[in-house]
Amino acid sequence: RALLALLQHAELARQYQLVPGIVAQLARFDASGLDHALLSERMWTALQHFDRPALKALQAQGDPVLRGWVALALACRYPDAEERLTALDNWQKRYDRHPAQAKSEVLRSGLLRDYETATIALLAPLSGPLAQAGGALSDGFLAAFFEAQRQRQKPGFAHTENAPGQGQRKDVVLIDTGRYETIEEAYASALASDADLVVGPLEKQQVSRLLSDPTRERPLLTLNLPNPAAAASGAVLQLSLAPEDEVIQLAELAYALGYRRATLLRPAGDWGERMESALLTRWYAQGGAVASAGVYAKRSDYSEVVRSALDLDASSERNRSMRQLFAGALEVQERRRRDLDLVFLLCRNSDEARALKPLIDYHYAGDLPVFTISTADTGSNDPRSNRDLNGVHVLSMPGRLSRPENSETPGLTGSLGALYALGHDAFRIAGKFHTLESAGGTRFAGDTASLSANGNGRLTRELRLAEFNRGTLQAR
């Protein structure tokens, strides 16, 4: 019981370095109450958070069960598919009685099915009102495709099309959903092009229609979530940039860092309500508290909303009473409420964040850490644009943090940068679709997030926590 409690705490606190050792100890127990299949999934999921040097260090610890798991994780880290297949075959021979044998079979099967995927169709709005968004998406998708082509042309890359596990050349087909009356017609066009896998669509209602279509024949990687949520049959992965996922992670990270009592600022309207609901559901479930909240409708509201959330109006009233008591001879200063240890700033865009953060500082709360989601990021490496965000902790896409300082990678900057990154990830995920879909917990290091399938066909996103310092976004 003590080990199970320790395992739960390590997972909630995202202390993944502790999980493998705990699971390895639990694996040695023969207790009937232990779910060994679940423990295996926890071990595999935790190991996905380790880079190669960390895995090597873990492997040297000596526990035979743990060594086998780490060896399997290392076998799956080879960049080339043929090397991965060879490594998996060697692992199965060496660890023929290891509890990870079942996982290795699933991984091998997914790898071979991914090899058989030759043609990938992208359903995107390339004309009509969403053409700009669709263009950014398709640009990222094609950029990843051409990167893969260049990789194949490097010296030492085997060009044998039928090399087992090598990963044959992928072809892409772009289908403009704006040219069709229904998404079903666009999907039929993808099938007519002999697509082995379909990526898209981008619009929520179109995703819902395709997921509910009983005649759907091909594996599907959607680029949004259905509205309302719906169960999907067949081979499906659902990828999206839903901000609700980010606020849930924000709540988890803030709690893991030791914060407990927050004030919350958000815009009025449906978007703000949804973000607040998602964050508070997770925040309260962990044991966090919200002492106050502020809702703003327009820019002229900002200062008063921040004042109210920090309880400065009550402070001003106390000050007036004191001055009256001492006939105005007393100099007093406003004080914010002292029962707060962080600010959740849920804003729709960087303009809101850049206006609100200085007001938080001005109203005597500059010492409080401010946590926000990726919508607050300008997407630019220009320190002048970001200087008003100094000190803000923001969930950031890994692709944003991996760009060299003062560089502006085409496609990844500006308001459409997230969609470009989504398209870039989509092509790469399509090449590993069956591995991700079948081997639960397996992670994919994308530009939009670290991604893994959650067992329901949904790709969960884990962004990185970063902080603005002197106008530059830096990983924490």
SVG drawing of the C-alpha trace seen along z (x, -y; Angstrom):
<svg xmlns="http://www.w3.org/2000/svg" viewBox="-23 -66 49 83">
<polyline fill="none" stroke="black" stroke-width="0.4" points="0.0,0.0 2.8,-2.4 4.4,-1.8 1.1,-2.3 0.5,-5.6 4.1,-6.7 3.5,-5.8 0.3,-7.9 2.0,-10.9 4.9,-10.7 2.6,-10.6 0.4,-13.5 3.6,-15.6 5.0,-14.6 8.1,-13.2 8.5,-10.6 12.1,-9.8 10.6,-8.0 8.0,-5.9 10.2,-3.2 11.9,-2.2 8.6,-2.1 6.9,0.0 9.9,2.3 9.6,3.0 5.8,3.6 6.5,5.9 8.3,8.3 5.2,8.8 2.9,11.7 -0.1,10.1 -3.4,11.0 -4.7,7.4 -2.1,5.9 -3.0,5.1 0.2,6.0 -1.1,5.0 -1.8,1.5 1.6,1.4 3.2,2.2 1.4,-0.7 2.5,-3.0 6.1,-1.9 6.0,-2.4 4.4,-5.8 6.9,-7.0 9.9,-5.9 8.6,-7.9 9.6,-11.1 13.3,-10.1 15.8,-11.0 18.4,-8.6 21.2,-9.6 18.6,-9.3 17.5,-5.9 21.1,-4.7 21.7,-5.9 18.5,-4.2 19.6,-1.0 22.8,-0.9 20.9,-0.6 20.9,3.1 17.3,4.2 16.7,7.0 13.0,6.1 13.8,2.4 16.8,3.1 14.5,5.0 11.9,2.1 14.6,-0.5 16.1,1.7 12.8,1.8 12.4,-2.0 15.9,-2.4 15.0,0.0 12.2,-2.3 14.3,-5.5 16.2,-4.7 15.3,-7.4 15.2,-4.9 12.3,-2.3 14.6,0.5 16.9,0.0 13.8,0.0 12.6,3.3 16.0,4.9 16.3,3.7 12.8,5.0 13.6,8.4 16.9,8.5 15.1,7.4 12.4,10.2 15.2,12.8 17.1,11.5 14.2,10.9 12.0,13.8 10.4,14.1 10.2,10.4 6.8,8.9 7.2,6.4 6.9,9.1 3.3,8.2 4.2,4.5 7.0,5.4 4.6,7.4 2.2,4.5 5.1,2.1 6.4,4.4 2.9,4.9 2.3,1.1 5.7,0.5 5.0,2.9 1.5,1.5 3.0,-2.0 5.5,-0.8 2.5,0.3 1.1,-3.2 2.1,-4.6 -0.3,-7.4 -1.6,-10.0 -4.5,-12.4 -4.9,-15.8 -8.4,-17.2 -8.1,-21.0 -10.0,-24.2 -7.7,-25.6 -10.5,-27.9 -13.4,-29.8 -13.5,-31.6 -11.0,-29.3 -8.5,-29.3 -5.9,-31.2 -6.0,-28.7 -6.0,-25.8 -3.1,-27.3 -1.0,-27.5 -1.9,-23.9 -1.1,-22.5 2.2,-24.5 3.3,-22.8 2.1,-19.4 4.1,-19.8 7.2,-21.1 7.3,-17.9 6.8,-15.8 9.7,-17.5 11.9,-17.1 11.2,-13.4 12.1,-13.3 15.4,-15.1 16.1,-12.6 15.7,-9.7 18.3,-11.3 21.0,-11.5 24.0,-9.2 23.6,-5.9 19.8,-5.8 18.7,-2.5 16.6,-3.3 15.1,0.3 11.4,-0.4 10.5,3.0 13.1,3.2 11.3,4.6 10.5,1.9 12.5,-0.7 9.4,-2.8 8.6,-3.2 8.4,-6.6 5.2,-8.4 3.1,-10.2 0.6,-13.0 -2.6,-14.1 -4.2,-17.5 -8.0,-17.6 -9.6,-21.1 -12.7,-20.6 -13.9,-24.1 -14.6,-22.6 -17.1,-20.0 -20.7,-20.3 -20.1,-17.9 -17.1,-16.4 -18.3,-13.0 -17.7,-14.0 -14.2,-15.2 -13.5,-12.0 -14.7,-10.0 -12.2,-11.9 -9.4,-10.9 -10.4,-7.3 -10.5,-7.7 -6.9,-8.8 -6.0,-5.4 -5.1,-7.0 -4.1,-4.5 -4.7,-7.1 -6.7,-10.3 -5.6,-13.4 -8.3,-16.0 -10.7,-17.6 -10.1,-20.8 -13.6,-22.0 -15.4,-20.5 -18.7,-19.7 -16.9,-18.0 -14.9,-15.9 -18.2,-14.8 -19.7,-13.8 -16.8,-11.7 -16.4,-10.0 -20.1,-9.0 -20.0,-7.7 -20.4,-3.9 -19.0,-3.6 -15.7,-5.1 -13.0,-2.8 -9.6,-4.2 -7.6,-5.1 -8.4,-8.7 -6.3,-11.3 -8.6,-14.2 -7.3,-17.7 -10.0,-18.8 -12.3,-17.2 -16.0,-16.4 -18.6,-18.7 -20.3,-17.3 -17.9,-14.6 -18.6,-11.3 -17.2,-7.8 -15.2,-6.8 -15.0,-3.4 -12.2,-1.9 -8.7,-3.2 -8.9,-6.8 -6.6,-9.3 -7.9,-12.8 -5.4,-15.7 -6.4,-19.2 -5.1,-22.5 -7.9,-22.7 -7.1,-25.3 -9.1,-23.3 -6.3,-20.8 -3.8,-23.5 -5.7,-24.9 -6.0,-21.5 -2.2,-21.0 -1.7,-24.5 -3.6,-23.6 -1.6,-20.4 1.7,-22.1 0.9,-25.0 -0.2,-22.5 2.8,-20.3 5.0,-23.4 3.4,-24.0 0.8,-26.7 -2.5,-26.3 -4.6,-29.6 -5.2,-31.6 -6.9,-34.5 -8.3,-34.0 -8.7,-36.6 -10.6,-35.7 -12.5,-37.4 -16.3,-37.4 -18.2,-35.1 -18.3,-31.4 -14.6,-31.0 -13.7,-32.4 -16.4,-30.4 -15.1,-27.1 -11.5,-27.8 -12.5,-28.7 -14.6,-25.6 -11.9,-23.2 -9.2,-24.8 -11.3,-24.9 -12.5,-21.3 -8.9,-20.1 -7.7,-22.7 -10.3,-21.8 -9.9,-18.1 -6.3,-18.4 -7.1,-20.4 -6.4,-23.9 -8.6,-27.0 -9.6,-30.2 -9.9,-33.2 -11.1,-35.6 -11.8,-36.0 -12.2,-38.8 -14.1,-38.9 -13.4,-41.6 -15.5,-42.4 -13.4,-45.2 -10.1,-46.9 -11.5,-49.7 -12.5,-47.1 -9.0,-45.8 -7.7,-48.0 -10.9,-47.8 -11.3,-44.1 -7.7,-43.6 -8.2,-45.9 -11.3,-44.1 -9.7,-40.6 -6.9,-41.8 -9.4,-43.3 -7.9,-46.8 -11.3,-48.4 -11.7,-47.1 -8.2,-48.4 -9.1,-51.8 -12.2,-51.9 -10.1,-51.0 -7.6,-53.7 -10.4,-56.3 -11.7,-55.3 -8.3,-55.6 -7.7,-59.1 -11.1,-60.2 -10.3,-58.9 -7.0,-60.8 -8.3,-63.9 -6.4,-63.3 -3.0,-63.4 -2.2,-59.8 -0.4,-58.6 -1.5,-55.1 -0.9,-52.9 -3.3,-50.4 -2.6,-46.7 -3.7,-43.7 -5.1,-40.7 -2.4,-38.5 -4.0,-35.1 -2.9,-34.5 0.1,-32.7 -0.5,-32.9 -2.6,-34.4 -4.2,-32.3 -4.4,-34.6 -6.7,-33.0 -6.5,-35.3 -7.5,-34.9 -4.5,-36.5 -1.2,-38.2 -2.7,-41.7 -4.8,-40.9 -1.8,-39.4 0.5,-42.4 -2.1,-44.8 -3.0,-42.9 0.4,-41.8 1.6,-45.4 -1.7,-46.2 -1.1,-43.2 2.3,-44.6 0.9,-48.2 -1.7,-47.0 0.9,-45.7 0.8,-42.0 4.1,-42.0 5.4,-39.4 2.8,-36.9 3.6,-34.3 1.3,-34.6 0.5,-31.4 -1.1,-31.4 -1.6,-29.3 0.0,-29.5 -2.6,-32.0 -0.8,-34.7 2.4,-34.2 3.1,-36.6 4.8,-33.9 7.6,-36.3 11.2,-36.3 11.2,-40.2 12.0,-41.3 10.3,-44.6 7.0,-42.9 7.3,-40.7 8.8,-43.0 5.4,-43.6 5.2,-39.8 8.3,-39.6 7.8,-37.2 4.8,-35.4 4.9,-31.6 3.4,-30.3 2.7,-26.9 4.5,-26.8 4.7,-24.6 8.1,-22.8 8.6,-24.1 8.4,-27.6 11.1,-27.0 13.4,-25.1 13.8,-28.1 17.1,-29.9 16.9,-33.2 16.2,-36.1 15.2,-33.8 11.8,-33.8 11.2,-30.4 8.8,-30.8 5.4,-29.4 6.0,-29.1 5.6,-32.8 2.5,-34.9 -1.1,-34.1 -1.1,-31.1 2.1,-29.6 0.2,-27.0 -1.7,-25.8 1.6,-25.5 3.0,-23.4 -0.2,-21.3 0.2,-20.5 3.9,-19.7 3.1,-17.3 0.1,-15.8 2.3,-14.4 4.9,-13.0 2.2,-11.4 0.6,-9.9 3.8,-8.0 3.6,-6.5 -0.2,-6.3 -0.5,-2.6 2.3,-2.6 0.7,-5.5 -2.9,-4.1 -2.1,-0.6 0.7,-1.0 -0.8,-3.1 1.5,-5.5 3.9,-5.8 4.9,-9.4 5.6,-11.5 7.8,-14.6 6.0,-17.1 6.2,-20.9 2.8,-21.5 3.4,-19.3 4.6,-16.0 1.8,-13.7 0.5,-10.3 -2.7,-8.3 -4.9,-8.0 -6.6,-4.7 -9.8,-6.5 -8.2,-7.5 -7.5,-11.0 -3.9,-12.3 -3.2,-14.1 -0.9,-17.1 1.8,-18.0 3.3,-21.5 6.4,-22.9 6.4,-25.5 8.4,-28.6 8.9,-32.1 9.4,-35.4 12.7,-37.0 13.8,-40.3 11.3,-39.8 12.6,-36.4 10.7,-33.1 12.9,-30.6 12.1,-27.0 11.9,-26.5"/>
</svg>
